């Protein structure tokens, strides 16, 4: 079974794997210049015009894989040499234009940007066009199309534009670090900064000092990844890397569901705090609704806070599908609890950097969280969990939840509420399509991910949120 959706992911993985290998060996700085040749040993290009351009791009990928530009606060960066400078987008007339007499496109254009040749075939004057799309809507032949760069099309908050030199540019004031552009770029020209070097160095510390506690907090969406092996084997592989404990972030989700349901009962209306990209979007696009954002930490931060407060000297690494989590850990209220963040892509690179074949490992259990904590990974799971939390608090309050995945749907839900056209008392927002199961850092994407998360939820030992929280409080180290 394929480990990745695309060749772009595979190339990124190879860079991460080689870097991790050399960090384990302790010779990274001495061998940095050799890594491109290790990955592309021959003189035959595999993806670009020549092997030299491939290696030049790989040098930039290596920089991002080692933490990226320290001057850029965003965790998402553009690799300029890799950007193919896709043709500028916007509306254009195709060969389907029949040169009709009606000229409806001309009639609706507010800027008179439509011009016609001697055969009455239309063209669009780009200096006048404002990309309103009215011409495309009325064309009887659907001859006018809107072509966008893949990255621009993926970014629903319009944080990506084309710089003067044709390279994609990310506006950090708008960007919410969701990584949608990164996953959709067919040339791998957009990537997330990696902390894989820091994590390997942390694990090496435990080799030198075995008593050191290093917790891997895994997102519930892990149940939908690594499809070539069993979940218990993935957990065993994480421990084989050197982590002393593996804990479900779903335990933090149980804690969030309990606290957030109580907060909802007190305030009457909330928007969720679990998805950092969604929270960032509310701050940037709907500042008037910031007071309605739940005051609770995300599940990642909630369980990590619990660990740090109960286990002296513990280190915590979050492993999940989310690039925005790498921004979340920079926040002052989260930074003390989570040391580093890895994506599932990076975890696969770690396994292979030390030749761990997880399919050959004996399964390890992951059985602390409730059903409701585990289904946070897919859209609608948080709303279901908050509804359950309200019931467990003994309230008859009706939770009128709107669950939205993808920023466009989140925008619609927030806008309707802001204009008083929605009676929802809880908005669950998830920036990625399908929720965390569609995160940019996933190995694979698709509807099957949601099915596998639901299956994982139904295998939970504790079926109520209250039971799960009680059990974790009684089992502090969560072995």
N, C-alpha and C positions, 0 to 999 in steps of 0.2 A: 504494500500500500504506500502511496506517495506521502511524504512527510510535509510537503509544502504545496500551496496552490500554484505558485508561479516560479519561473526561473529567476526572476528578480529577487524573490525571497531566498532562493537557494544560493545565489551569489553573495548576498549579504551574510547569510549563515556561514559561508566558507571563510569570509573575512573574520567574522567573530570567532569562529572555531580556531583559526590559526593564531589569532591574538591570544586567546585563552591558553592555547598550548604553550606558547612562549612565556606567558606569565607564570604558569605552573613550573616551567623549567627555570625561571628566573633570568632569562636572557632576552627579554623583549626589546630593550633599548638597543642591544647589539645587533639584533636581527631584523629590525623594522624594515630596512631596505630590501630584505630578502623575501618578505611575505608576498608581494605581488608575483614574484617569480615562482614561489612555492605553489601558488594557486593556479597560475598560468605558466607552466614550465616550458612549453614549446613556443614556436614563433607563428603559430596559426591562430588568428583571432577567433573567438567564439561568439561574440555579441556585437563588436564594433568594427570599424573600418580596418583597424590594425591592432596588433597586440600592444603596441606602445601607448596608444590612446587608452586601451583597456587598463593597462598598468597605471597610467597617470590618474585615471579616475579612481582606481583602487587605492591609491595613496590618499586621496581625499576621503574615501570610505573608511580607511584605517583611522584617520584623524577623528572622524565622528564616532567610530567604534571605541575610541579611547577617551571619549568625553566631549569632543567637538570644540567649537570656538568658545573660549571662556568669556569673551566680550558679548556674546549673544545670549540673552537670558532665556530664549526659547529652547525647548528640547527638540524641536523640529527644525531641520536645516536643509537648505538647498545645496546640492553639489553642482556647482556651476558648470564644471567640465562635462558632467554627465547629462545636463539638460540638453535635449535635442532641439530646443528652440522651436517648438511646434508652431505651425502657422497661426497667426493671430486669429482669434475666434470672432464671433459676431455673426450677424445675419448676412447671407449671400444668396444670390439667385442661381439655381442649377439649370442644367440643360433641359429640364422638364418644362421650363417656361414656353408657352405656346404663342406668345405675342397676341394675347386675346384683346378684344375690343373694349371690354369692361374696365380694365385698368383699376380694379378695386384697390390694388396695392397703392397706387398713386393717390387715390382719393383719401385713404385713411392715414397716410404718412404725415405726421405733424410738422416735419422739417423739410418736406419736399425733396427727399433724398433719392427718390426713384427717378431714373432717367431711362430713355428708350432709344434703341438704334433704329435703323431704317426699316427693319423687319418687325418693329414694335416689341422686340425682346427687351426685357427689363434688366437693369443693373442697378446696384446700390452705390451711391456716392458715400464712401466711408467718412469723408470729412464732415458730412452733415448728419449721418445716421446716429441715433441715440440708443439703438438696440431695444426699442420698446416692443418689437415683435408684432405690431398690429398688422403689418403687411403679410406676414406669414399666416396669421389667423384667418385672413380673408381670401387668400389665394385659392382658387378652385382646383388647381392642379397640385397643391402642396409643393410648389416649385421653389419656395423660399425656406431655407433651413438655417438653424442656428448652430454653428459649429464652435465648440469651445475646446480649449485644451483639457486633457483628462484631469489635470490637477485643479484647474478652475472649475470644471464641472463637478468635481467631487467636493469642493469647498462651498458649502451652502451659506456661509456667512461672508463670502466675498473678501476673504483675507489674502487671496492670491491674485496677483496681477503680473503683467509683463513689464520688465524693466526696459530701459532704452536700448540695451544691448540684446534684447530678445530673450533673456534668461528669466525664469520665473522668480518672483519676489514675494516674500511673505511679510505681511503687515502684522507685526507683533502686537499692535494695539487692538487688533481685531481677532487674531488667532486664538483658538481655545485648545490647541495642542491635541486635538482628537486623533490626528494621524490619517484621516480619510484621504488626503492628497497623497500621502506617502504610499498607501496601499494601491492607489489607482494609477500612479505614475508608471507607465510601461517601460521606462528607461532606468528606474531606480535612482532618479535624480533628487529625490527627497527622502531623507532618512531621519530617524530619531537617534539622539545621542545615547550612547550606551555606558552603563556602569559595570560592565562585565569585568574590567580590570580590577576595580575596587572590590567586587565580590570574590574573585579568585584570591586576591591578597588577604581578604578577611578569612576565607576558608583555610588558607595556608597558616594563618595565625593559630587556628585550632589544631592543626597538625602538630605545631610546635608546643601547643598548650592544650591538651585534650580535655581539660576541665572547662574550657571556655564554652559558653552556651550561645549557639547561633541558631535562631529560629527561622525556618522558611514558612512564611504565611502564604498559602496558595489560594488563589481565587477559585470560586466554585465552578467557573467555566473551564477549569482544567479537566473536568469530566468529559468535555467535548473535544479535547485535543489529544494528541499522541495516539491516534486511532489504531496505529499498528501494534499497540501493546495494551495491557490491562491497566486500569487506573492504579491498582495496588503496586504494579511494577514501576510505574512512574514515581510513586511515593518512595519506593525502595531505592530507586535511582537517585533521588534527591538526597536521601540519607547517605548513599554511597559516595556522593560528592563531598561529604563532610559536615553536612548540617546535623546538629544534635537533635533537633525536633522539627516535625512538620505539622503545621496547624492550619485548619481551615479558616479562611477569611469569612466563611459562612457563619462561624461562631460570632464574629463581629457583626455580621448581618442580623443575627438573632438579637444581639444587644441593641443594634440600631432600631430594629422593628419594635422592640419593647419600649425604648425611649421615645421614638418618633410617634408611636401611637399615643403615648401619654401626652406628648407635646401637642398633638393634633386635638386631643380632647380639651386641652387647656386653651388653645388659641383659635380653634375653629377652621383655620385654613393654613395649609403648608405646601411648599414645594420641596422636593426631596434634596438630600445633601450627599447622596452616594456617588454620583457620577461627577468627577471634578470638571470635566469639560462642560457639562450642563450647568453646573454652578457658575463657572466662569462666564458662560453665555448669558445667564440671567444678570450678572453684574454688568456686563458690557452692553447688552441690548435692552434690558428691562430693569434699569436701576431702581425704578419705583417699587419693584417687587422684591428687592433684596431683603427687606425686613421679614418677608414671608418664607425665606429659605430656612429650612430646619437648622437649628443651632447645634445639632448633633454632628459628631465626626463621621466620616465614612466608615464602612465595615473594616477596611484595611487599617485605618488609623485607630479605630475603637479596640480591636483585638490586640493590636501592637501596643497600645497604651496599657492595656491590662497586663500584657506580658512584661513590659518594662517596669511596671510598678510592683509586680509580684516576684520577678526573678532578677536579683541584683546582678548587674554587669552583663545582662543579655544583649545580644545584637539581633536585629530583625531585618530580614530581606523579604520583600513582597515579590511574589511571582504571579503574573497575570497577563491579560490580553491588552493592557491599556497603556498607551503612550502618555496620556494626560496625567497618569499617576506619577510620572517622573517630574511633572510640574507641581503636583500636590505636595510631594515630600519636601518641597522648598518652603512651604508655608510655615509661618512661625508656630501655629498651633498643631502642626503635624511633624515637623522636623525632629522634635525630641524623641519620637516614638518609632519612626521607620528610618533605618540607616540607608538602604539602597533599594532600588526597584529593578527587576528583570522582567522581560516579556517572555512568552512561551518560545518565541524564536530564539532568544538568547539562552534559554534553558536547554533547548535542543543542541545548540552549539557547545554548551558546557558539558553535556553528556558525552558528546563525540570528541571533545578536546582531550578527554582522558580514557577514551575507548570504552565507555560504559554501554554495554548492550542491555538495555532495560528489559528486553524480551526474555532474557535468560535469568532474570532475578526472581526471587521468591516474593510474592505479594506482601505488602505491608498495609495495615488497615488505616482508613481515614474515616472515623465514625463518630465524631463528636457533635456535629451541628444537627439542627432540625431540618425537616423538609422545607420549611418556609425560609430558613436561612440560605439553603442551597439554591433555591429557585430565584434568588436575587440576580442570578447571572443572565436571565432572559427577561425581555420586556414583559411587564405585568406581574413579575414575581414580587417586587417590592410592594406594590399596591395590595397584593394578596396577603403578604406578610403583615402589613400595617393593619389591614382589616382583621386578621387573626389576633393581632396584638390588642386591638380595641376590645375584642370579645374576651380575651384573657384578662383584661383589666375590669371586666364585669360591666361594661357599658353597652347600651343598646343603640349608640350613635350609628347612623348610617354613613359609611365611608363612600362618598361619591368621588371615586378616583378616576382620573384621566391618565392612562399610561401611554406615553409617546416615545417612540424610538426614531432616531434620525433628527437632526437639528431643524429641518423644515417642519416636521410634525410638532416638535417642541415649541417652535415659534408660534404655530397656529394656536396651540393650547394656551400659551402664555398671553398671546394677543387677545384671545376671546375673554379670558379671565380679566385682563387689565381693562377691557372695555365694558365689563359687566355683563357679558353675553354668555357666561358659563356659570353653572351652579356647582361646579366641582369644588370640593373642599380639600382635595389632595391631588397634586400634579406630580406624577412620577416621570422624570425626564432622564432619558439615556441618549447620549450623543450618537452612538453607533447603531447601525441598522440591526435590529433584532435584540439589541442590548449588548451586554459584555461578550456574548457569544459571537458577536461580529466585530470585535475590537481589532484595531490595526496590527496589534502584536500577536494575533492568533496565527497558528500554523496553517489552519484551514478554515474556510468559511462555508456557510450554507445552512439550510433548514435543519439538517440532521443534527447540528450542534445543539439546537433548542431541544430536540427530542432526547438527546443524551443527557442533557442537564436535568430534564424532568425525571428521567429514569434514575439518575443519581439522587435526586431529592427523595424519591419514593423508597430508596434503600436506607434512608436515615434511621438510626436506632431510636432517637428521641423524636417524637412526633409533635410536641408542642414547643413553643418558644421558651416558655417558663422552665420546662424540664431541661432544655439544652443549656440555658444560662446557669441553672442550679448545678448541673453536672460539671461545667467548666470551672465554676468557682470552687468546687470541691476537689478538682484535679488541676491544680495550679500549673504544673509543668507540662501537662497535656502530652504525655509520651506517645 
